[in-house]
Amino acid sequence: MQARFLKDFAIALIVILLLAYAIRLYALNLQQAGIPDESKYTQKSVSDTLLNKIKTIESSIQDRKFFQFTTTRDPLRQGNVIKDKFDMEKEFMQMVFNTFRPTGTYLDKETGKRMVNIEFMGKIYTAGVGDVVEGRKITWINENNIGIYYGGAQTLAVQKIPPMPDFSKEKTVSNNLDNY
């Protein structure tokens, strides 16, 4: 019998809660009805064009915050009209790095063929007559020179790495403005 009273009590409690929520909802609806559809500040608000300009500026600022530079050069050194010692040394090292340079020749004891060591782009290659190194075919080799075919027959002298010039004594050199 007590279970029946407990069930009636639960139903009564649910009905009371629903009635309380209905009264609260009605009170909130009355409060909302008292709020005007347009604010008293409507005439002082910003125009649509100005609001669009503000949004454009804000999006531009956000884009700049998350922009990632992909330049490989130092942005403070780009477009220098005057080259300093640092620029000239870097230019010289890049020129040496990009030069296809035979560094020495020798006779291979096993095959009896003359071979050449070539340095190019930071790599050292060993090649003989008929071999192709970085697109250049070796046509002949003697003690001091080699012949290659690369867009035409060429003769290259065996040479060691050229010494770094002393750029501290030279005055700064102006770049040609044709690069811009």
GIFEN-V109146 format. One record per residue. N is the residue number from 1. SS is DSSP state (alpha for helix, beta for strand, coil for the rest). OMEGA is omega in radians with two decimals (999 if undefined). D_LAST is the distance of its C-alpha to the last C-alpha in Angstrom with 2 decimals. Layout:
n=N ss=SS omega=OMEGA d_last=D_LAST
n=N ss=SS omega=OMEGA d_last=D_LAST
This chain:
n=1 ss=coil omega=-3.12 d_last=99.14
n=2 ss=alpha omega=3.13 d_last=96.64
n=3 ss=alpha omega=3.11 d_last=93.85
n=4 ss=alpha omega=3.12 d_last=94.69
n=5 ss=alpha omega=3.13 d_last=94.36
n=6 ss=alpha omega=3.10 d_last=91.08
n=7 ss=alpha omega=3.10 d_last=89.75
n=8 ss=alpha omega=3.13 d_last=90.95
n=9 ss=alpha omega=-3.14 d_last=89.37
n=10 ss=alpha omega=3.13 d_last=85.95
n=11 ss=alpha omega=3.12 d_last=86.16
n=12 ss=alpha omega=3.13 d_last=87.16
n=13 ss=alpha omega=3.13 d_last=84.29
n=14 ss=alpha omega=3.13 d_last=81.77
n=15 ss=alpha omega=3.13 d_last=83.24
n=16 ss=alpha omega=3.13 d_last=83.03
n=17 ss=alpha omega=3.10 d_last=79.36
n=18 ss=alpha omega=3.10 d_last=78.52
n=19 ss=alpha omega=3.11 d_last=80.38
n=20 ss=alpha omega=3.11 d_last=78.47
n=21 ss=alpha omega=3.12 d_last=75.08
n=22 ss=alpha omega=3.12 d_last=76.17
n=23 ss=alpha omega=-3.14 d_last=77.14
n=24 ss=alpha omega=3.12 d_last=73.80
n=25 ss=alpha omega=3.10 d_last=71.87
n=26 ss=alpha omega=3.13 d_last=73.91
n=27 ss=alpha omega=3.12 d_last=73.25
n=28 ss=alpha omega=3.11 d_last=69.45
n=29 ss=alpha omega=3.09 d_last=69.61
n=30 ss=alpha omega=3.12 d_last=71.46
n=31 ss=alpha omega=-3.11 d_last=68.88
n=32 ss=alpha omega=-3.14 d_last=66.02
n=33 ss=alpha omega=3.14 d_last=67.86
n=34 ss=coil omega=-3.14 d_last=67.82
n=35 ss=coil omega=-3.13 d_last=63.99
n=36 ss=coil omega=3.14 d_last=62.67
n=37 ss=coil omega=3.13 d_last=60.16
n=38 ss=coil omega=-3.13 d_last=57.78
n=39 ss=coil omega=3.08 d_last=56.93
n=40 ss=coil omega=-3.14 d_last=57.91
n=41 ss=coil omega=-3.08 d_last=54.21
n=42 ss=alpha omega=-3.10 d_last=53.01
n=43 ss=alpha omega=3.13 d_last=52.45
n=44 ss=alpha omega=-3.07 d_last=50.39
n=45 ss=coil omega=-3.07 d_last=48.10
n=46 ss=coil omega=3.10 d_last=44.42
n=47 ss=coil omega=-3.12 d_last=43.53
n=48 ss=alpha omega=-3.13 d_last=42.04
n=49 ss=alpha omega=3.12 d_last=38.71
n=50 ss=alpha omega=3.11 d_last=38.33
n=51 ss=alpha omega=3.09 d_last=39.40
n=52 ss=alpha omega=3.10 d_last=36.78
n=53 ss=alpha omega=3.13 d_last=34.02
n=54 ss=alpha omega=3.13 d_last=35.37
n=55 ss=alpha omega=3.11 d_last=35.39
n=56 ss=alpha omega=3.12 d_last=31.78
n=57 ss=alpha omega=3.13 d_last=30.74
n=58 ss=alpha omega=3.12 d_last=32.95
n=59 ss=alpha omega=3.09 d_last=31.52
n=60 ss=alpha omega=3.11 d_last=27.94
n=61 ss=alpha omega=3.12 d_last=29.13
n=62 ss=alpha omega=3.11 d_last=30.82
n=63 ss=alpha omega=-3.12 d_last=27.74
n=64 ss=alpha omega=3.12 d_last=25.72
n=65 ss=alpha omega=-3.02 d_last=28.66
n=66 ss=coil omega=3.14 d_last=28.63
n=67 ss=coil omega=3.11 d_last=24.90
n=68 ss=coil omega=3.14 d_last=24.11
n=69 ss=coil omega=3.14 d_last=20.73
n=70 ss=coil omega=-3.13 d_last=20.04
n=71 ss=coil omega=3.12 d_last=17.09
n=72 ss=coil omega=3.13 d_last=18.08
n=73 ss=coil omega=3.09 d_last=16.11
n=74 ss=coil omega=-3.07 d_last=17.25
n=75 ss=coil omega=3.12 d_last=15.48
n=76 ss=coil omega=-3.10 d_last=16.16
n=77 ss=coil omega=-3.11 d_last=14.33
n=78 ss=coil omega=3.06 d_last=11.02
n=79 ss=coil omega=3.11 d_last=7.97
n=80 ss=coil omega=3.06 d_last=10.47
n=81 ss=coil omega=-3.13 d_last=9.97
n=82 ss=beta omega=3.10 d_last=13.59
n=83 ss=beta omega=3.06 d_last=15.09
n=84 ss=coil omega=-3.09 d_last=18.62
n=85 ss=alpha omega=-3.14 d_last=21.55
n=86 ss=alpha omega=-3.14 d_last=20.88
n=87 ss=alpha omega=-3.10 d_last=17.37
n=88 ss=alpha omega=3.09 d_last=18.87
n=89 ss=alpha omega=3.14 d_last=21.93
n=90 ss=alpha omega=3.12 d_last=20.12
n=91 ss=alpha omega=3.12 d_last=18.06
n=92 ss=alpha omega=-3.13 d_last=21.46
n=93 ss=alpha omega=3.10 d_last=23.28
n=94 ss=alpha omega=3.11 d_last=20.87
n=95 ss=alpha omega=3.12 d_last=21.31
n=96 ss=alpha omega=-3.13 d_last=25.09
n=97 ss=alpha omega=-3.07 d_last=25.16
n=98 ss=coil omega=-3.11 d_last=23.57
n=99 ss=coil omega=3.04 d_last=25.80
n=100 ss=coil omega=-2.94 d_last=28.84
n=101 ss=beta omega=3.01 d_last=31.36
n=102 ss=beta omega=-3.07 d_last=35.15
n=103 ss=beta omega=3.12 d_last=36.82
n=104 ss=beta omega=3.08 d_last=40.43
n=105 ss=beta omega=3.12 d_last=43.13
n=106 ss=beta omega=3.07 d_last=46.73
n=107 ss=beta omega=3.09 d_last=49.82
n=108 ss=coil omega=-3.07 d_last=50.75
n=109 ss=coil omega=-3.09 d_last=54.47
n=110 ss=coil omega=-3.06 d_last=55.31
n=111 ss=coil omega=-3.11 d_last=53.88
n=112 ss=coil omega=-3.13 d_last=53.72
n=113 ss=coil omega=3.03 d_last=50.22
n=114 ss=beta omega=-3.12 d_last=47.45
n=115 ss=beta omega=3.13 d_last=44.65
n=116 ss=beta omega=2.99 d_last=41.16
n=117 ss=beta omega=-3.10 d_last=39.15
n=118 ss=beta omega=3.08 d_last=35.42
n=119 ss=beta omega=-3.14 d_last=32.81
n=120 ss=beta omega=3.08 d_last=29.65
n=121 ss=coil omega=3.08 d_last=27.45
n=122 ss=coil omega=3.14 d_last=30.00
n=123 ss=beta omega=3.09 d_last=32.98
n=124 ss=beta omega=-3.12 d_last=35.78
n=125 ss=beta omega=2.99 d_last=37.38
n=126 ss=beta omega=-3.06 d_last=40.71
n=127 ss=beta omega=3.07 d_last=41.20
n=128 ss=beta omega=-3.14 d_last=43.60
n=129 ss=coil omega=-3.14 d_last=43.69
n=130 ss=coil omega=3.12 d_last=42.88
n=131 ss=coil omega=3.11 d_last=40.95
n=132 ss=beta omega=3.13 d_last=37.46
n=133 ss=beta omega=3.12 d_last=34.98
n=134 ss=coil omega=3.07 d_last=31.63
n=135 ss=coil omega=-3.13 d_last=31.99
n=136 ss=beta omega=-3.12 d_last=33.06
n=137 ss=beta omega=3.12 d_last=36.74
n=138 ss=beta omega=-3.09 d_last=38.68
n=139 ss=beta omega=3.08 d_last=40.75
n=140 ss=beta omega=-3.13 d_last=42.54
n=141 ss=beta omega=2.90 d_last=42.88
n=142 ss=coil omega=-3.01 d_last=44.53
n=143 ss=coil omega=-3.02 d_last=44.73
n=144 ss=coil omega=-3.07 d_last=41.55
n=145 ss=beta omega=2.97 d_last=39.38
n=146 ss=beta omega=3.06 d_last=38.70
n=147 ss=beta omega=3.10 d_last=37.94
n=148 ss=beta omega=3.00 d_last=35.64
n=149 ss=beta omega=3.14 d_last=34.77
n=150 ss=coil omega=-3.06 d_last=31.19
n=151 ss=coil omega=-3.09 d_last=30.15
n=152 ss=coil omega=-3.13 d_last=32.62
n=153 ss=beta omega=3.14 d_last=34.92
n=154 ss=beta omega=3.06 d_last=33.45
n=155 ss=beta omega=3.12 d_last=35.17
n=156 ss=beta omega=3.11 d_last=33.97
n=157 ss=beta omega=3.04 d_last=35.67
n=158 ss=coil omega=-3.09 d_last=37.02
n=159 ss=coil omega=3.06 d_last=35.22
n=160 ss=coil omega=3.13 d_last=35.18
n=161 ss=coil omega=3.14 d_last=32.19
n=162 ss=coil omega=3.13 d_last=30.57
n=163 ss=coil omega=3.13 d_last=31.07
n=164 ss=coil omega=3.07 d_last=28.29
n=165 ss=coil omega=3.11 d_last=27.37
n=166 ss=coil omega=-3.10 d_last=28.17
n=167 ss=coil omega=-3.10 d_last=24.85
n=168 ss=coil omega=-3.13 d_last=26.82
n=169 ss=coil omega=-3.11 d_last=27.91
n=170 ss=coil omega=3.06 d_last=24.56
n=171 ss=coil omega=3.12 d_last=22.57
n=172 ss=coil omega=-3.05 d_last=19.08
n=173 ss=beta omega=3.09 d_last=16.51
n=174 ss=beta omega=3.05 d_last=13.35
n=175 ss=coil omega=3.02 d_last=10.21
n=176 ss=coil omega=-3.11 d_last=8.69
n=177 ss=alpha omega=3.10 d_last=5.82
n=178 ss=alpha omega=-3.11 d_last=5.45
n=179 ss=alpha omega=-3.01 d_last=3.81
n=180 ss=coil omega=999 d_last=0.00
